[in-house]
Amino acid sequence: MISARLEKIVALVPKGANVADVGSDHCLVPIALACKGEVGYLQAIDNKIGPFNTMEKAVVEAGMEKRIDLSLSSGLTCLDPRVDTIVIAGMGGALTLQILNEGKKKLESIEYIISDPHKDLEKSRRGIVALGYYIEEEEIVYEDDLYYFLIRYKKGAAPKYSKKDWMFGPIIRKKRPELYKKFLLEQKRRVQSLLAKPLSLDARHHYDVMLSTINEELCR
Ligand SMILES: C[S@@+](CC[C@H](N)C(=O)[O-])C[C@H]1O[C@@H](n2cnc3c(N)ncnc32)[C@H](O)[C@@H]1O
């Protein structure tokens, strides 16, 4: 059984893709993709020996040693040349972006990037779009007390995104699922509780602006 978040990530992988799961840890995504049977080549990458051993054990237990290539390496350094789709999930936006920027040259052959940063979302959206991608699909999942925005980027010119698109996600803003409204209400409560505390003038201004942005987004 995989979690709702990982299930949605699997669903975001295009049919026929040749996939590398970067920071694979338990290898659940490549194994689920192999079971689904709609993708081509599969590689699971992790840079630490503990997670690498976990991946190896999971792949052996699933009888998929010949189906999934395992790599103990950092980021995109040992990315297989067949890969055209990168899944990079379960980490913050800053680390996601750092790994992609460090492996920038390898992105030439990458058509899709699927990520789900639970923090630094605006920074990671801006950064991945700056690498030559646009936001093609977005989903939202609530798991372990966190809202995850799952994002599929596709290579190509991006439209002009507004400040709110960068903050909240252009596709989620269009789709407006119920969970997105819950997310906004939670953000509103969080900012209101911060504003109830003593703050510097700059910080108060920052949170005032954030609160009105959230209110505008809620009332749209
Ligand atoms: C929290 S786990 C996420 C596992 C899985 N992708 C998920 O979404 O549930 C993050 C994994 O990324 C790995 N990682 C961190 N930095 C990495 C890097 N530069 N290259 C490869 N793997 C990395 C960690 O070792 C860890 O196993």
The ligand as a Gaussian input file, in Angstrom:
#p B3LYP/6-31G(d) Opt

LIG

0 1
 C       12.307000      12.066000       2.707000
 S       13.023000      10.999000       1.536000
 C       11.818000      11.023000       0.254000
 C       11.532000       9.658000      -0.273000
 C       10.553000       9.604000      -1.424000
 N       11.063000      10.274000      -2.593000
 C        9.205000      10.177000      -1.052000
 O        8.726000      11.103000      -1.725000
 O        8.587000       9.687000      -0.089000
 C       14.311000      11.986000       0.818000
 C       15.429000      11.122000       0.257000
 O       16.247000      11.949000      -0.564000
 C       17.569000      11.518000      -0.426000
 N       18.462000      12.599000      -0.891000
 C       18.726000      13.778000      -0.296000
 N       19.595000      14.503000      -1.032000
 C       19.885000      13.746000      -2.124000
 C       20.744000      13.925000      -3.258000
 N       21.481000      15.026000      -3.406000
 N       20.796000      12.942000      -4.169000
 C       20.073000      11.812000      -4.032000
 N       19.245000      11.588000      -2.983000
 C       19.170000      12.536000      -2.040000
 C       17.690000      11.170000       1.057000
 O       18.772000      10.302000       1.310000
 C       16.315000      10.532000       1.318000
 O       16.378000       9.136000       1.183000

